[in-house]
């Protein structure tokens, strides 16, 4: 669905003036939880962005932590078969350039000379968005809290639709088997009508990944969608049942939806 159309539909649905809508693929949607679905779809763009980028960062940490180049090469062959790893001369700045089925992406990681599993580790992450324009950028820091826990902070984040801020914590006992995300965030649209989405992860999101994909398997997200101009607020609760389905509760109605939480690696 076209982004501006989705923003417009969501703003109208929030006010209660429209009970159904037609998307630009031509089907008429009258499901009572549709506005909650749209709110989650936007919110999930941010959540999925962080889960995917953190999958890449944590797997790169496995590579970075290896004591020899031979062992790094082994990790490279398993996890980075479509990615070129480049290291700048200062030794602490790395760029991962990925090419999957013709889709190019890039992530730059600046370490402080410590692996993420070491005390005092703090990494800076930069992800330009090649698919839109100069508005698309994400900068943030990953800092070790203790064994198996990291915080994500000091964000500068915006995409074509929203500027957003968030607070995240990542937990994992074995990063190769996945991790959980906890936290909250707020999104404000650039375009009028102004829409604000405030979300909180009520039950930790379970993130899994393989050599190509990242996906969320379980978790619960609560969203408050606000029509800023009219100060009208609607609440949506979303249970992620699997990587293929979600359950949306909105305006005293609950429905299950087919929904894929998969995303390509960066």
C-alpha positions in Angstrom: 0.0 0.0 0.0 1.2 3.5 -0.8 2.7 5.2 2.3 0.7 8.4 2.0 -2.5 6.4 1.5 -1.8 4.3 4.6 -1.1 7.5 6.7 -4.4 9.0 5.5 -6.4 5.9 6.1 -5.0 5.5 9.6 -5.7 9.1 10.5 -9.3 8.8 9.3 -9.9 5.4 11.0 -8.6 6.9 14.2 -11.3 9.5 14.2 -14.0 6.8 13.7 -15.2 8.5 10.5 -14.4 5.5 8.3 -15.2 1.9 9.2 -13.6 0.4 6.0 -11.2 1.3 3.3 -10.0 0.2 -0.1 -6.2 -0.2 -0.5 -4.4 0.3 -3.8 -4.4 -3.4 -4.5 -8.1 -3.2 -5.1 -9.7 -5.2 -2.3 -12.3 -3.8 0.1 -11.3 -4.4 3.8 -14.1 -4.3 6.4 -12.4 -6.1 9.2 -13.0 -4.3 12.5 -9.4 -4.4 13.6 -8.0 -3.0 10.3 -6.9 0.3 11.8 -5.0 -1.6 14.5 -3.4 -3.7 11.8 -2.2 -0.6 10.0 -0.9 0.9 13.3 1.1 -2.3 13.9 2.3 -2.5 10.4 4.0 0.9 10.8 5.3 0.0 14.3 6.7 -3.2 13.1 8.8 -1.5 10.4 10.7 0.1 13.3 10.8 -3.0 15.5 11.8 -5.2 12.5 14.5 -2.7 11.5 16.1 -3.0 15.0 15.8 -6.8 15.2 17.3 -7.2 11.8 20.2 -4.8 12.3 20.9 -6.2 15.8 21.0 -9.7 14.3 23.7 -8.5 11.9 25.6 -6.7 14.6 25.5 -9.7 17.0 26.6 -12.1 14.3 29.4 -9.7 13.3 30.4 -9.8 17.0 30.9 -13.5 16.7 33.2 -12.8 13.7 35.0 -10.0 15.5 35.6 -12.1 18.6 37.5 -14.8 16.8 41.2 -15.0 17.9 42.6 -15.9 14.4 41.9 -14.9 10.8 41.3 -18.6 10.0 38.4 -18.7 12.6 37.0 -15.4 11.2 37.0 -17.0 7.8 35.0 -19.9 9.1 32.4 -17.5 10.6 32.4 -15.5 7.3 31.6 -18.6 5.3 28.7 -19.6 7.5 27.0 -16.3 8.1 28.3 -13.7 5.5 28.2 -15.6 2.2 26.5 -12.7 0.5 28.4 -10.0 2.4 31.7 -8.3 1.9 33.4 -7.3 5.2 35.7 -4.2 4.8 38.0 -2.8 7.5 39.3 0.7 7.5 42.9 1.6 8.3 42.2 2.7 11.9 41.2 -0.9 12.6 38.0 0.0 14.6 35.6 0.8 11.7 34.1 -2.0 9.7 31.6 -1.9 6.8 29.4 -4.8 5.8 28.2 -4.6 2.2 25.4 -7.1 1.5 24.0 -8.2 -1.9 21.0 -10.5 -1.8 19.2 -11.2 -5.0 20.2 -7.8 -6.4 19.2 -5.8 -3.3 22.2 -3.8 -2.0 22.5 -2.7 1.7 25.2 -1.5 4.0 25.9 -1.2 7.7 28.9 0.4 9.3 30.1 -0.6 12.7 32.6 1.3 14.7 33.9 -0.6 17.8 35.9 0.8 20.7 38.4 -2.1 20.3 36.3 -4.5 22.4 34.0 -7.3 21.5 30.4 -6.8 22.6 30.7 -9.6 25.1 33.6 -7.8 26.8 33.1 -5.4 29.8 33.1 -1.7 28.6 32.1 -2.5 25.0 30.4 0.3 23.1 29.8 0.2 19.4 28.4 2.9 17.1 26.1 1.7 14.2 25.3 3.6 11.1 22.8 2.4 8.5 22.1 4.6 5.5 18.9 3.8 3.5 19.8 3.5 -0.2 16.2 3.0 -1.3 14.7 6.4 -0.5 16.6 9.7 -0.2 18.8 11.7 2.2 16.1 11.5 4.9 16.7 7.8 5.4 19.3 7.2 8.1 19.8 5.4 11.4 22.5 6.0 13.9 22.6 4.3 17.3 25.0 2.9 19.9 25.1 -0.6 21.4 26.5 -0.8 24.9 27.2 -3.9 27.1 25.3 -3.8 30.4 26.4 -7.1 31.7 26.8 -10.7 30.5 24.0 -11.4 28.0 22.5 -7.8 28.1 23.0 -4.8 25.9 21.3 -1.4 25.6 20.6 0.5 22.4 20.6 4.2 22.8 21.7 7.6 21.4 19.4 7.3 18.4 19.1 9.5 15.3 16.4 7.7 13.3 14.1 8.7 10.5 12.7 7.1 7.4 10.6 8.4 4.6 7.5 8.5 6.7 8.4 9.0 10.4 11.0 10.4 12.8 11.2 8.1 15.7 12.9 7.5 19.0 13.1 4.4 21.1 14.8 2.6 24.1 15.7 -1.0 23.7 17.4 -3.8 25.7 18.7 -6.9 24.1 19.1 -10.2 26.1 20.6 -13.5 25.1 22.3 -16.5 26.7 23.4 -17.8 23.4 23.3 -15.2 20.6 23.6 -17.9 17.8 20.2 -19.2 19.0 18.6 -15.7 18.9 17.8 -13.0 21.5 14.9 -11.0 23.0 14.0 -7.3 22.6 12.4 -5.2 25.3 11.6 -1.5 25.3 9.4 1.2 23.9 9.3 4.0 21.3 7.5 6.8 19.7 7.0 7.7 16.0 5.8 11.0 14.5 4.9 11.3 10.8 6.5 14.0 8.7 3.4 14.5 6.5 0.0 15.9 7.5 -2.2 14.8 8.9 0.2 14.3 11.8 0.1 10.8 13.3 1.9 9.7 16.5 2.4 6.1 17.4 3.6 5.3 20.9 4.4 1.6 21.5 5.6 -0.6 24.3 6.8 -4.2 24.2 4.7 -5.8 26.9 6.1 -9.3 26.5 9.6 -9.7 25.2 10.0 -10.2 21.5 11.7 -13.5 20.6 14.0 -12.9 17.6 15.5 -15.8 15.5 17.7 -15.7 12.5 19.5 -17.8 9.9 22.0 -16.9 7.2 19.4 -14.9 5.2 16.5 -13.9 7.4 15.5 -12.4 10.7 12.1 -13.0 12.1 10.1 -12.5 15.4 8.4 -15.6 16.7 6.5 -14.5 19.8 5.9 -11.4 21.9 3.3 -8.7 22.6 3.2 -5.0 21.6 0.9 -2.3 22.8 0.3 0.7 20.6 -1.4 4.1 21.2 -2.2 5.8 17.8 -2.9 9.5 18.1 -4.5 11.9 15.6 -2.3 14.8 16.7 -4.5 17.6 15.2 -7.7 16.3 16.9 -6.0 14.7 19.9 -8.0 11.5 19.4 -6.3 8.3 20.7 -6.9 4.6 19.9 -5.3 1.7 21.6 -4.2 -1.6 19.9 -2.7 -4.7 21.4 -0.9 -7.2 19.2 0.2 -10.7 20.1 2.8 -12.2 17.7 1.7 -15.8 17.6 4.4 -17.0 15.2 6.6 -15.7 12.3 3.4 -16.0 10.1 0.5 -14.8 12.3 -0.5 -12.1 14.7 -3.6 -11.5 16.9 -4.9 -7.9 17.0 -7.2 -6.5 19.8 -8.7 -3.2 18.9 -11.9 -1.5 20.0 -13.2 -4.5 21.9 -12.7 -6.7 18.9 -10.0 -9.4 18.5 -8.9 -11.0 15.2 -6.1 -13.2 14.0 -4.2 -12.0 10.9 -1.8 -13.6 8.5 1.4 -11.6 8.8 5.0 -12.3 8.1 7.7 -11.0 10.5 10.5 -12.0 8.2 13.1 -9.5 7.0 16.3 -9.8 4.9 19.5 -9.2 6.7 21.3 -5.9 6.2 
